[in-house]
Amino acid sequence: MNTEFIIEAAKAIQQSILANEHTLESLDRAIGDGDHYINMKRGANVIVEIEAELAPLKPSEALNKIGIKLLSTIGGASGPLLASFFISMAKVLESQAHENQGLKENGDESTLKIATAFAAGVQAIIQRGKANLGEKTMLDVLIPVSNQFVLLTTQNCDIKLICATLIHTAEQGMLATKDLIATKGRAAGLGERAIGHIDPGAKSCQLMIEAVCKLSLKELNG
């Protein structure tokens, strides 16, 4: 992963969020505050808009800048949580900058380093949001994806298998929120009435993971 890939991933995420406006708005109207799509769109747009600022930075610096930008851009609970994710990823990549570990090098960072950084980002969301698996949040996607990502990289699996597995895992995690009772956020006040509705944060995370994985596969195939 190099900074050029981070920028292209931001563009892919933006396109996916915009393409799923109706879905995200519908999900959030059902059990949220109704502003999830607006906040995700704002965050996706602002990252693409600072492409020129990100381009000369190394990956850890670019991710840190993205986190800081999201913190001041996205409203609601998503802003601080996503900001924590990127800032924590940046810290781990920076701390590993001079280590020689992981799988095949892909640009500046190895696959294992990226998986480790991703896991650290997810842990930051867990700590900041004081939530965990099974509470009908974005973590119902992020935690299983993180676990699979680390497992597959430590097993030296190839990028195609990793991406395909993460896309499937994200989708399954997102769909699983439909049958959960929310214990965090506005949806928590709905109790059992939230059952039958997919969590909008889980859906947006599923879309982002799918977009980045598909970009990785596209680049791998030339």
VEXSEGU-9006 format. One record per residue (C-alpha): x, y, z; residue in one letter. Coordinates in Angstrom, 1 decimal, padded with zeros to 4 digits. Layout:
# VEXSEGU-9006
[[X,Y,Z],A],
...
END
This chain:
# VEXSEGU-9006
[[000.0,000.0,000.0],M],
[[001.4,003.3,-001.1],N],
[[-000.1,006.8,-000.9],T],
[[-001.2,006.6,-004.5],E],
[[-003.3,003.6,-003.6],F],
[[-004.8,005.4,-000.6],I],
[[-005.9,008.2,-002.8],I],
[[-007.4,005.8,-005.4],E],
[[-009.2,004.0,-002.5],A],
[[-010.6,007.3,-001.3],A],
[[-012.1,007.9,-004.7],K],
[[-013.5,004.3,-004.9],A],
[[-015.1,004.8,-001.5],I],
[[-016.6,008.1,-002.6],Q],
[[-018.1,006.6,-005.7],Q],
[[-019.6,003.7,-003.7],S],
[[-021.1,006.0,-001.0],I],
[[-022.7,008.2,-003.7],L],
[[-024.0,005.2,-005.6],A],
[[-025.7,004.0,-002.5],N],
[[-027.4,007.2,-001.4],E],
[[-030.9,005.8,-001.3],H],
[[-029.9,002.6,000.6],T],
[[-028.0,004.5,003.3],L],
[[-030.7,007.1,003.7],E],
[[-033.4,004.5,004.0],S],
[[-031.5,002.5,006.6],L],
[[-030.8,005.5,008.7],D],
[[-034.3,006.8,008.5],R],
[[-035.5,003.5,009.9],A],
[[-033.3,003.4,013.0],I],
[[-030.9,006.3,013.0],G],
[[-030.9,010.1,013.0],D],
[[-031.3,010.4,009.3],G],
[[-028.0,012.1,008.7],D],
[[-025.6,009.1,008.2],H],
[[-025.5,009.4,004.4],Y],
[[-024.9,013.2,004.5],I],
[[-022.0,012.7,007.0],N],
[[-020.5,009.8,005.0],M],
[[-020.8,011.8,001.7],K],
[[-019.2,014.9,003.3],R],
[[-016.3,012.8,004.7],G],
[[-015.7,011.0,001.4],A],
[[-015.8,014.2,-000.6],N],
[[-013.4,016.1,001.6],V],
[[-010.8,013.3,001.4],I],
[[-010.9,013.3,-002.4],V],
[[-010.7,017.1,-002.3],E],
[[-007.3,017.1,-000.5],I],
[[-005.7,014.7,-003.0],E],
[[-002.9,017.3,-003.8],A],
[[-002.1,017.5,-000.1],E],
[[-002.0,013.8,000.4],L],
[[000.0,012.9,-002.7],A],
[[003.5,013.9,-001.4],P],
[[003.1,012.2,002.0],L],
[[004.1,008.7,003.0],K],
[[001.3,006.3,003.8],P],
[[001.3,006.8,007.6],S],
[[001.3,010.6,007.1],E],
[[-001.5,010.5,004.6],A],
[[-003.7,008.3,006.9],L],
[[-003.1,010.6,009.8],N],
[[-004.1,013.6,007.7],K],
[[-007.2,011.8,006.6],I],
[[-008.1,011.1,010.3],G],
[[-007.6,014.6,011.4],I],
[[-009.7,015.9,008.4],K],
[[-012.5,013.5,009.2],L],
[[-012.6,014.6,012.8],L],
[[-013.3,018.2,011.8],S],
[[-015.6,017.3,008.9],T],
[[-018.0,014.4,009.8],I],
[[-020.7,015.1,012.3],G],
[[-022.4,012.7,014.7],G],
[[-020.7,009.7,016.2],A],
[[-019.1,008.6,012.9],S],
[[-016.6,011.4,012.7],G],
[[-014.6,010.7,015.9],P],
[[-014.8,006.9,015.4],L],
[[-013.5,007.0,011.8],L],
[[-010.9,009.6,012.7],A],
[[-009.7,007.3,015.5],S],
[[-009.5,004.4,013.0],F],
[[-007.2,006.3,010.5],F],
[[-005.1,008.0,013.1],I],
[[-004.4,004.6,014.9],S],
[[-003.6,003.0,011.6],M],
[[-001.1,005.8,010.9],A],
[[000.6,005.3,014.3],K],
[[001.1,001.6,013.7],V],
[[002.4,002.0,010.2],L],
[[004.8,004.7,011.4],E],
[[006.0,002.5,014.3],S],
[[006.7,-000.3,011.9],Q],
[[008.3,001.8,009.3],A],
[[011.8,000.4,009.9],H],
[[010.8,-003.2,010.5],E],
[[011.1,-005.9,007.9],N],
[[008.1,-008.2,008.5],Q],
[[005.1,-009.3,006.6],G],
[[004.3,-010.8,003.2],L],
[[005.1,-009.6,-000.3],K],
[[005.8,-005.9,-000.4],E],
[[003.2,-003.9,-002.2],N],
[[004.5,-000.4,-002.5],G],
[[005.6,001.0,000.9],D],
[[003.9,-001.4,003.3],E],
[[003.6,-005.2,003.5],S],
[[000.2,-007.0,003.6],T],
[[000.7,-008.1,007.2],L],
[[001.6,-004.6,008.3],K],
[[-001.5,-003.3,006.7],I],
[[-003.6,-006.0,008.4],A],
[[-002.0,-005.2,011.8],T],
[[-002.6,-001.5,011.3],A],
[[-006.2,-002.2,010.3],F],
[[-006.7,-004.2,013.5],A],
[[-005.3,-001.3,015.5],A],
[[-007.7,001.0,013.9],G],
[[-010.7,-001.3,014.7],V],
[[-009.5,-001.5,018.3],Q],
[[-009.4,002.3,018.5],A],
[[-013.1,002.3,017.4],I],
[[-013.9,-000.3,020.1],I],
[[-012.3,001.8,022.8],Q],
[[-013.7,005.1,021.7],R],
[[-017.2,003.9,021.0],G],
[[-017.2,001.5,024.0],K],
[[-018.9,-001.1,021.9],A],
[[-018.1,-004.6,020.6],N],
[[-019.4,-007.4,018.4],L],
[[-023.1,-008.1,018.5],G],
[[-024.3,-004.6,019.4],E],
[[-025.7,-003.6,015.9],K],
[[-022.9,-001.2,014.9],T],
[[-020.2,-000.8,012.3],M],
[[-018.1,-003.1,014.5],L],
[[-020.3,-006.1,013.4],D],
[[-018.5,-005.6,010.1],V],
[[-015.1,-004.3,011.2],L],
[[-014.3,-006.9,013.9],I],
[[-014.9,-010.0,011.7],P],
[[-013.1,-008.4,008.8],V],
[[-010.1,-007.4,011.0],S],
[[-009.9,-010.9,012.4],N],
[[-010.0,-012.5,009.0],Q],
[[-007.5,-010.0,007.5],F],
[[-004.9,-010.8,010.2],V],
[[-005.5,-014.5,010.1],L],
[[-005.2,-014.7,006.3],L],
[[-002.0,-012.6,006.1],T],
[[-000.3,-014.6,008.8],T],
[[-001.2,-017.8,006.8],Q],
[[000.5,-016.2,003.7],N],
[[-002.7,-016.3,001.7],C],
[[-002.6,-014.5,-001.7],D],
[[-004.2,-011.2,-002.3],I],
[[-007.1,-012.6,-004.4],K],
[[-008.2,-014.9,-001.6],L],
[[-007.8,-012.2,001.1],I],
[[-009.9,-009.7,-000.9],C],
[[-012.6,-012.2,-001.8],A],
[[-012.8,-013.4,001.9],T],
[[-013.0,-009.9,003.3],L],
[[-015.7,-008.9,000.8],I],
[[-017.8,-011.9,001.9],H],
[[-017.0,-011.4,005.6],T],
[[-018.1,-007.7,005.4],A],
[[-021.3,-008.6,003.7],E],
[[-022.2,-011.3,006.2],Q],
[[-021.4,-009.0,009.1],G],
[[-023.6,-006.3,007.7],M],
[[-026.5,-008.7,007.0],L],
[[-026.2,-010.1,010.6],A],
[[-027.0,-006.7,012.1],T],
[[-030.6,-007.1,010.8],K],
[[-031.4,-009.6,013.5],D],
[[-029.6,-007.8,016.4],L],
[[-031.0,-005.5,019.1],I],
[[-029.1,-002.3,019.1],A],
[[-027.4,-001.3,022.4],T],
[[-025.6,001.8,021.2],K],
[[-026.7,005.1,019.6],G],
[[-030.2,006.2,018.7],R],
[[-031.3,002.8,017.7],A],
[[-030.7,001.5,021.2],A],
[[-033.9,003.4,022.2],G],
[[-035.9,001.4,019.8],L],
[[-035.4,-001.9,021.5],G],
[[-036.8,-004.9,019.6],E],
[[-038.3,-002.5,017.0],R],
[[-034.8,-002.2,015.6],A],
[[-034.8,-005.9,014.7],I],
[[-035.4,-006.4,011.0],G],
[[-033.3,-003.3,010.0],H],
[[-029.7,-003.4,008.9],I],
[[-027.4,-000.9,010.8],D],
[[-026.5,002.0,008.5],P],
[[-023.0,002.2,009.9],G],
[[-022.4,-001.5,009.2],A],
[[-023.7,-001.0,005.6],K],
[[-021.4,002.0,004.9],S],
[[-018.4,000.0,006.3],C],
[[-019.3,-003.0,004.1],Q],
[[-019.4,-000.7,001.1],L],
[[-016.0,000.8,001.9],M],
[[-014.4,-002.5,002.5],I],
[[-015.9,-003.9,-000.7],E],
[[-014.7,-000.8,-002.7],A],
[[-011.1,-001.1,-001.4],V],
[[-010.9,-004.8,-002.0],C],
[[-012.3,-004.5,-005.5],K],
[[-009.7,-001.8,-006.2],L],
[[-006.9,-004.1,-005.0],S],
[[-008.1,-006.9,-007.2],L],
[[-008.3,-004.5,-010.2],K],
[[-004.8,-003.4,-009.7],E],
[[-003.6,-006.9,-009.2],L],
[[-005.1,-007.9,-012.5],N],
[[-003.6,-004.9,-014.3],G],
END
